[in-house]
Amino acid sequence: MLSQRARYALRALVHLAGRTDSRPAAIADIAKAADAPRKFLEAILLELKRHHLLVSTRGRAGGYSLARSPAEINFADVIRALDGPLALAPCASKTAYRPCETCPTVEGCPIHPALVKARDAVAEVLEGWTLEKAAADPARALQGL
């Protein structure tokens, strides 16, 4: 399930992707656009900065900007940064693989193929959905977030 942190992050990043002003955005403006509590969003934005999805500028005209172009940041990047792997179980993860504690072997597990297929389907959609695409049609892109 998508966490509230990831939802706020996606809303904030789509807002940044859709801005025409090249100056960094103030956190108050981002929080308002993302409909997110400012203090909670501050922690989220710092985490995104640590994952090199955002850059910050200090000072009076400071704020946050995307670290890369909106076409280069997809929803999967954001979700992985905040919520971890997209897979439902660690044995199906590409980015954080480890065997499940309760399975004797991955090869003999009857559940594993379905988990891998689910991970692949989710990854295909989320990796194909960029901030650029979402900013171009925010109403459609953010439905259900």
Order of alpha helices (4+ residues) and beta strands (2+ residues): alpha-alpha-alpha-beta-beta-alpha-alpha-alpha-alpha
